[in-house]
Each structure stands twice: as C-alpha cells, then as structure tokens.
Amino acid sequence: MKRRILQFALLCAGAAGLHAAPAGAAFEALLIRADGSSQRAYLVTATKVSIRYREAPDSNEVKDLKVSDLAGIHIIEPPGYAAATDLFEDHRYREAKLAFAALSKELAPISSLPDNPGTRAAFHELECLRKLGDLE
C-alpha cells in the first residue's frame, strides 16, 4: 500500500513539474488583427488553420487562435538565420547547408504557416546542394 502511495505521489510531482516548466522552443512573431492592431506572441506550434502561442517567452499559459481570425502573422527572423544567409552569400555552401538544415529542423513546429523562416531555410538548404552539385 505504501509503495502505491509513493508511486502516486511521485507521478503527481512529475506531472506538476512538467506542467510548470515551459516546454519546447517558442518563435517570436507579431500577430496582426483585422483592425490593424498587433500583438507580440511566441509561437509554440502552428497548423494551416490554427496557432498555439504564449504571450511572453517564459509564460506557462498557452493560448490557441484561428489563423482566419488574423489579418497576418509576421514571424521574426530567428537567431542564426542572418549568419546562415551570410555564409550562403559568401559562397560557403557546405557550412550554409548545415546551418540552414539546423534552422529548418528547429522551425519545423511552425512550418505549416505561409512564408515562414523554416520553409525559406529548407529552400536555401536545397540551393546549397544545387550549388555544390550534390543533386542526389
């Protein structure tokens, strides 16, 4: 009996710890409403029809919103994107390919949104492969 109570207590403590800590990366964005107002948000995940976001980067509260309720979503360029672009423009395609691949993987949770940096990173990764002649 004591063992089951201990297991239950540990399970509850673990669940509380998981709930208290913000999980995963959040990507900074501006949510633009139909009336022209905007709100800074930190996107957690997104699909073509909805987004899940936090109002502060360290917030535990996650909100859901339909994409159709917004006039637009502007995703702020993530750290590392400018450096990867600089590598590409300097014709350092091998290094740029690795940087863009990492960005594309990191930004996968929001890749369903139109014109997101993760999709652009995947495009630039393919461009690096094309420039390197690695077409297989």
Secondary structure, DSSP 8 states (H G I E B T S, - for coil): -HHHHHHHHHHHHHHHHHHHS--S--EEEEEEETTS-EEEEEEEEE-SSEEEEESSTT-S--EEEEGGGEEEEEE---TTHHHHHHHHHTT-HHHHHHHHHHHHHHTGGGTTSTT-HHHHHHHHHHHHHHHHT---
